Amino acid sequence: MIYATVAALVARFGERELVQLTDRDNIPPIVIDADLVDTKIADASAFVDGYVGQVYQLPLAGCAKPDGAGGVDYVPPPVLERITCDLARYYLHDDLAPENEVYRRYKAAVRELEAIAGGEAMLACPWGGSPGVPLAGDAQSGGGETHHAFSPRVITDDTLRGFA
């Protein structure tokens, strides 16, 4: 699932910024290079899947959002759209200092994905329901805990011989 669109990036960061980041020619008409933005969105969505796929079966079904006509549209969880926009924006920049706002948002997005993958945060659909099928035994579902058995290591003079 692709979690964001060019329109979502424009809504969050403005057309002007995206034109500055993508129109490499500066020859009129000066416009957003939608193909480049789509590529960065796809890269960001794949990055998100690397984390979300640890908790949910991929591809996500999406959140069921009422369409106003009695039906539903399946849309990405809003948190994943925001995270994907932040990642794609970061990918569109060539070089950033760590104190840059875009870089800070990128790092925050990665931390949020780590929390989702680690079961410390969960994906929610504002309209109810689940955005996908949780993997069996994940931290969010609480079932199927994995137990590890380790054989005790015997430490004797003989097993330590040769170690300094």
CYANA upper distance limits for C-alpha pairs under 8 A (distance plus 0.5 A):
  1 MET  CA     45 SER  CA      7.83
  1 MET  CA     59 PRO  CA      6.18
  1 MET  CA     60 LEU  CA      6.94
  1 MET  CA     76 PRO  CA      8.26
  2 ILE  CA     41 ILE  CA      7.88
  2 ILE  CA     42 ALA  CA      6.90
  2 ILE  CA     45 SER  CA      6.07
  2 ILE  CA     76 PRO  CA      8.29
  3 TYR  CA     41 ILE  CA      8.32
  3 TYR  CA     45 SER  CA      6.41
  3 TYR  CA     76 PRO  CA      5.86
  3 TYR  CA     77 PRO  CA      8.34
  3 TYR  CA     80 LEU  CA      6.66
  3 TYR  CA     81 GLU  CA      5.50
  3 TYR  CA     84 THR  CA      6.80
  4 ALA  CA      8 ALA  CA      6.56
  4 ALA  CA      9 LEU  CA      8.01
  4 ALA  CA     41 ILE  CA      7.07
  4 ALA  CA     45 SER  CA      8.32
  4 ALA  CA     76 PRO  CA      8.21
  4 ALA  CA     81 GLU  CA      5.55
  4 ALA  CA     82 ARG  CA      8.30
  4 ALA  CA     84 THR  CA      6.73
  4 ALA  CA     85 CYS  CA      6.88
  5 THR  CA      9 LEU  CA      7.04
  5 THR  CA     38 ASP  CA      7.73
  5 THR  CA     41 ILE  CA      7.63
  6 VAL  CA     10 VAL  CA      6.75
  6 VAL  CA     34 ALA  CA      7.25
  6 VAL  CA     37 VAL  CA      6.96
  6 VAL  CA     38 ASP  CA      7.21
  7 ALA  CA     11 ALA  CA      6.60
  8 ALA  CA     12 ARG  CA      6.76
  8 ALA  CA     81 GLU  CA      8.44
  8 ALA  CA     85 CYS  CA      7.79
  9 LEU  CA     13 PHE  CA      6.34
  9 LEU  CA     14 GLY  CA      7.71
  9 LEU  CA     18 LEU  CA      8.45
  9 LEU  CA     85 CYS  CA      6.29
  9 LEU  CA     89 ARG  CA      8.27
 10 VAL  CA     14 GLY  CA      5.01
 10 VAL  CA     15 GLU  CA      5.54
 10 VAL  CA     18 LEU  CA      7.51
 11 ALA  CA     15 GLU  CA      8.31
 12 ARG  CA     85 CYS  CA      8.42
 13 PHE  CA     17 GLU  CA      7.03
 13 PHE  CA     18 LEU  CA      8.01
 14 GLY  CA     18 LEU  CA      7.23
 15 GLU  CA     19 VAL  CA      6.57
 15 GLU  CA     32 ILE  CA      7.95
 16 ARG  CA     20 GLN  CA      6.73
 17 GLU  CA     21 LEU  CA      6.71
 18 LEU  CA     22 THR  CA      6.48
 18 LEU  CA     32 ILE  CA      6.47
 19 VAL  CA     23 ASP  CA      5.86
 19 VAL  CA     30 ILE  CA      7.53
 19 VAL  CA     31 VAL  CA      6.09
 19 VAL  CA     32 ILE  CA      5.04
 19 VAL  CA     33 ASP  CA      7.81
 20 GLN  CA     24 ARG  CA      8.38
 21 LEU  CA     92 LEU  CA      6.81
 21 LEU  CA     93 HIS  CA      7.29
 22 THR  CA     32 ILE  CA      6.30
 22 THR  CA     33 ASP  CA      5.77
 22 THR  CA     36 LEU  CA      7.35
 22 THR  CA     37 VAL  CA      7.94
 22 THR  CA     92 LEU  CA      8.01
 23 ASP  CA     30 ILE  CA      6.96
 23 ASP  CA     31 VAL  CA      6.69
 23 ASP  CA     32 ILE  CA      6.42
 23 ASP  CA     33 ASP  CA      6.40
 26 ASN  CA     30 ILE  CA      6.31
 32 ILE  CA     37 VAL  CA      8.50
 33 ASP  CA     37 VAL  CA      6.94
 34 ALA  CA     38 ASP  CA      6.43
 35 ASP  CA     39 THR  CA      6.69
 36 LEU  CA     40 LYS  CA      6.89
 37 VAL  CA     41 ILE  CA      6.60
 37 VAL  CA     88 ALA  CA      8.02
 37 VAL  CA     92 LEU  CA      8.01
 38 ASP  CA     42 ALA  CA      6.58
 39 THR  CA     43 ASP  CA      6.73
 40 LYS  CA     44 ALA  CA      6.59
 40 LYS  CA     88 ALA  CA      5.57
 40 LYS  CA     89 ARG  CA      8.36
 40 LYS  CA     91 TYR  CA      6.69
 40 LYS  CA     92 LEU  CA      7.27
 41 ILE  CA     45 SER  CA      6.48
 41 ILE  CA     84 THR  CA      7.29
 41 ILE  CA     85 CYS  CA      7.73
 41 ILE  CA     87 LEU  CA      8.40
 41 ILE  CA     88 ALA  CA      5.65
 42 ALA  CA     46 ALA  CA      6.65
 43 ASP  CA     47 PHE  CA      6.79
 43 ASP  CA     88 ALA  CA      7.87
 44 ALA  CA     48 VAL  CA      6.71
 44 ALA  CA     84 THR  CA      5.98
 44 ALA  CA     85 CYS  CA      8.35
 44 ALA  CA     87 LEU  CA      6.04
 44 ALA  CA     88 ALA  CA      5.94
 44 ALA  CA     91 TYR  CA      8.42
 45 SER  CA     49 ASP  CA      6.66
 45 SER  CA     84 THR  CA      6.55
 46 ALA  CA     50 GLY  CA      6.92
 47 PHE  CA     51 TYR  CA      7.64
 48 VAL  CA     52 VAL  CA      6.59
 48 VAL  CA     80 LEU  CA      8.12
 48 VAL  CA     84 THR  CA      7.57
 48 VAL  CA    113 LEU  CA      7.53
 49 ASP  CA     53 GLY  CA      5.77
 49 ASP  CA     58 LEU  CA      8.02
 50 GLY  CA     54 GLN  CA      7.55
 51 TYR  CA     55 VAL  CA      8.06
 51 TYR  CA    113 LEU  CA      6.44
 51 TYR  CA    114 GLU  CA      7.16
 51 TYR  CA    116 ILE  CA      7.80
 51 TYR  CA    117 ALA  CA      5.75
 52 VAL  CA     56 TYR  CA      6.43
 52 VAL  CA    113 LEU  CA      7.77
 52 VAL  CA    116 ILE  CA      7.39
 52 VAL  CA    117 ALA  CA      6.39
 53 GLY  CA     57 GLN  CA      6.46
 53 GLY  CA     58 LEU  CA      6.43
 53 GLY  CA    117 ALA  CA      8.33
 54 GLN  CA    117 ALA  CA      6.14
 54 GLN  CA    135 LEU  CA      8.17
 54 GLN  CA    138 ASP  CA      8.48
 55 VAL  CA    116 ILE  CA      8.12
 55 VAL  CA    117 ALA  CA      6.33
 55 VAL  CA    119 GLY  CA      8.22
 55 VAL  CA    134 PRO  CA      6.35
 55 VAL  CA    135 LEU  CA      6.04
 55 VAL  CA    138 ASP  CA      6.28
 55 VAL  CA    139 ALA  CA      8.09
 55 VAL  CA    140 GLN  CA      8.16
 56 TYR  CA     60 LEU  CA      7.64
 56 TYR  CA    132 GLY  CA      6.72
 56 TYR  CA    133 VAL  CA      6.04
 56 TYR  CA    134 PRO  CA      4.79
 56 TYR  CA    135 LEU  CA      5.57
 57 GLN  CA    132 GLY  CA      7.31
 57 GLN  CA    133 VAL  CA      6.08
 57 GLN  CA    134 PRO  CA      6.68
 57 GLN  CA    135 LEU  CA      6.38
 58 LEU  CA    132 GLY  CA      8.37
 59 PRO  CA    132 GLY  CA      8.48
 60 LEU  CA    131 PRO  CA      6.72
 60 LEU  CA    132 GLY  CA      5.31
 60 LEU  CA    133 VAL  CA      7.86
 61 ALA  CA     74 TYR  CA      7.50
 61 ALA  CA    131 PRO  CA      6.30
 61 ALA  CA    132 GLY  CA      5.53
 61 ALA  CA    133 VAL  CA      8.38
 62 GLY  CA     74 TYR  CA      5.60
 62 GLY  CA     75 VAL  CA      5.50
 62 GLY  CA     76 PRO  CA      5.29
 62 GLY  CA     77 PRO  CA      6.75
 62 GLY  CA    130 SER  CA      8.24
 62 GLY  CA    131 PRO  CA      4.92
 62 GLY  CA    132 GLY  CA      6.74
 63 CYS  CA     73 ASP  CA      8.35
 63 CYS  CA     74 TYR  CA      5.67
 63 CYS  CA     75 VAL  CA      5.68
 63 CYS  CA     76 PRO  CA      6.47
 63 CYS  CA     77 PRO  CA      6.30
 63 CYS  CA    125 CYS  CA      5.98
 63 CYS  CA    127 TRP  CA      7.86
 63 CYS  CA    128 GLY  CA      8.31
 63 CYS  CA    129 GLY  CA      7.56
 63 CYS  CA    130 SER  CA      7.04
 63 CYS  CA    131 PRO  CA      5.23
 63 CYS  CA    132 GLY  CA      8.41
 64 ALA  CA     72 VAL  CA      6.15
 64 ALA  CA     73 ASP  CA      6.18
 64 ALA  CA     74 TYR  CA      5.19
 64 ALA  CA     75 VAL  CA      7.12
 64 ALA  CA    125 CYS  CA      8.23
 64 ALA  CA    127 TRP  CA      7.30
 64 ALA  CA    128 GLY  CA      8.18
 64 ALA  CA    129 GLY  CA      7.85
 64 ALA  CA    131 PRO  CA      8.30
 65 LYS  CA     72 VAL  CA      5.72
 65 LYS  CA     73 ASP  CA      5.68
 65 LYS  CA     74 TYR  CA      6.56
 65 LYS  CA     75 VAL  CA      7.26
 65 LYS  CA    127 TRP  CA      6.51
 66 PRO  CA     70 GLY  CA      7.37
 66 PRO  CA     71 GLY  CA      6.40
 66 PRO  CA     72 VAL  CA      4.84
 66 PRO  CA     73 ASP  CA      6.80
 66 PRO  CA    127 TRP  CA      8.23
 67 ASP  CA     71 GLY  CA      6.06
 67 ASP  CA     72 VAL  CA      5.52
 67 ASP  CA     73 ASP  CA      6.45
 68 GLY  CA     72 VAL  CA      8.49
 76 PRO  CA     80 LEU  CA      7.06
 76 PRO  CA     81 GLU  CA      6.85
 76 PRO  CA    131 PRO  CA      7.97
 77 PRO  CA     81 GLU  CA      7.01
 77 PRO  CA    123 LEU  CA      7.40
 77 PRO  CA    124 ALA  CA      7.15
 77 PRO  CA    125 CYS  CA      6.29
 77 PRO  CA    131 PRO  CA      6.98
 78 PRO  CA     82 ARG  CA      6.81
 78 PRO  CA    125 CYS  CA      7.96
 79 VAL  CA     83 ILE  CA      6.66
 79 VAL  CA    123 LEU  CA      7.84
 80 LEU  CA     84 THR  CA      6.36
 81 GLU  CA     85 CYS  CA      6.60
 82 ARG  CA     86 ASP  CA      6.78
 83 ILE  CA     87 LEU  CA      6.70
 83 ILE  CA    109 ALA  CA      5.84
 84 THR  CA     88 ALA  CA      6.46
 85 CYS  CA     89 ARG  CA      6.51
 86 ASP  CA     90 TYR  CA      6.75
 86 ASP  CA    102 VAL  CA      7.84
 86 ASP  CA    105 ARG  CA      6.67
 86 ASP  CA    106 TYR  CA      6.28
 86 ASP  CA    109 ALA  CA      7.46
 87 LEU  CA     91 TYR  CA      6.70
 87 LEU  CA    105 ARG  CA      8.47
 87 LEU  CA    106 TYR  CA      6.01
 87 LEU  CA    109 ALA  CA      7.65
 88 ALA  CA     92 LEU  CA      6.73
 89 ARG  CA     93 HIS  CA      7.26
 89 ARG  CA    102 VAL  CA      7.69
 90 TYR  CA    102 VAL  CA      6.38
 90 TYR  CA    103 TYR  CA      6.98
 90 TYR  CA    106 TYR  CA      6.75
 96 LEU  CA    100 ASN  CA      6.83
 96 LEU  CA    102 VAL  CA      8.35
 96 LEU  CA    103 TYR  CA      7.09
 97 ALA  CA    103 TYR  CA      7.71
 98 PRO  CA    103 TYR  CA      6.38
 98 PRO  CA    104 ARG  CA      7.41
 99 GLU  CA    103 TYR  CA      7.46
 99 GLU  CA    104 ARG  CA      7.24
100 ASN  CA    104 ARG  CA      6.78
101 GLU  CA    105 ARG  CA      6.64
102 VAL  CA    106 TYR  CA      6.69
103 TYR  CA    107 LYS  CA      6.76
104 ARG  CA    108 ALA  CA      6.66
105 ARG  CA    109 ALA  CA      6.58
106 TYR  CA    110 VAL  CA      6.85
107 LYS  CA    111 ARG  CA      6.77
108 ALA  CA    112 GLU  CA      6.66
109 ALA  CA    113 LEU  CA      6.72
110 VAL  CA    114 GLU  CA      6.66
111 ARG  CA    115 ALA  CA      6.76
112 GLU  CA    116 ILE  CA      6.83
112 GLU  CA    121 ALA  CA      8.26
113 LEU  CA    117 ALA  CA      6.62
114 GLU  CA    118 GLY  CA      6.41
115 ALA  CA    119 GLY  CA      6.59
115 ALA  CA    120 GLU  CA      5.36
115 ALA  CA    121 ALA  CA      5.79
116 ILE  CA    120 GLU  CA      6.43
116 ILE  CA    121 ALA  CA      5.13
116 ILE  CA    122 MET  CA      5.89
116 ILE  CA    123 LEU  CA      7.72
117 ALA  CA    121 ALA  CA      8.42
118 GLY  CA    139 ALA  CA      7.49
119 GLY  CA    138 ASP  CA      7.86
119 GLY  CA    139 ALA  CA      5.17
119 GLY  CA    140 GLN  CA      5.93
120 GLU  CA    139 ALA  CA      8.44
122 MET  CA    140 GLN  CA      7.32
123 LEU  CA    130 SER  CA      8.23
123 LEU  CA    131 PRO  CA      7.57
124 ALA  CA    128 GLY  CA      8.11
124 ALA  CA    129 GLY  CA      8.27
124 ALA  CA    130 SER  CA      7.06
124 ALA  CA    131 PRO  CA      7.46
125 CYS  CA    129 GLY  CA      6.65
125 CYS  CA    130 SER  CA      6.70
125 CYS  CA    131 PRO  CA      6.87
134 PRO  CA    138 ASP  CA      7.46
134 PRO  CA    140 GLN  CA      8.27
134 PRO  CA    141 SER  CA      7.50
136 ALA  CA    141 SER  CA      8.03
136 ALA  CA    143 GLY  CA      7.51
136 ALA  CA    144 GLY  CA      6.97
137 GLY  CA    141 SER  CA      7.10
137 GLY  CA    142 GLY  CA      7.02
137 GLY  CA    143 GLY  CA      5.31
137 GLY  CA    144 GLY  CA      4.45
137 GLY  CA    145 GLU  CA      6.08
137 GLY  CA    146 THR  CA      7.94
138 ASP  CA    142 GLY  CA      6.97
138 ASP  CA    143 GLY  CA      7.43
138 ASP  CA    144 GLY  CA      7.88
138 ASP  CA    145 GLU  CA      8.18
139 ALA  CA    143 GLY  CA      8.17
154 VAL  CA    159 THR  CA      8.24
155 ILE  CA    159 THR  CA      6.43
155 ILE  CA    160 LEU  CA      7.39
156 THR  CA    160 LEU  CA      6.77
157 ASP  CA    161 ARG  CA      6.61
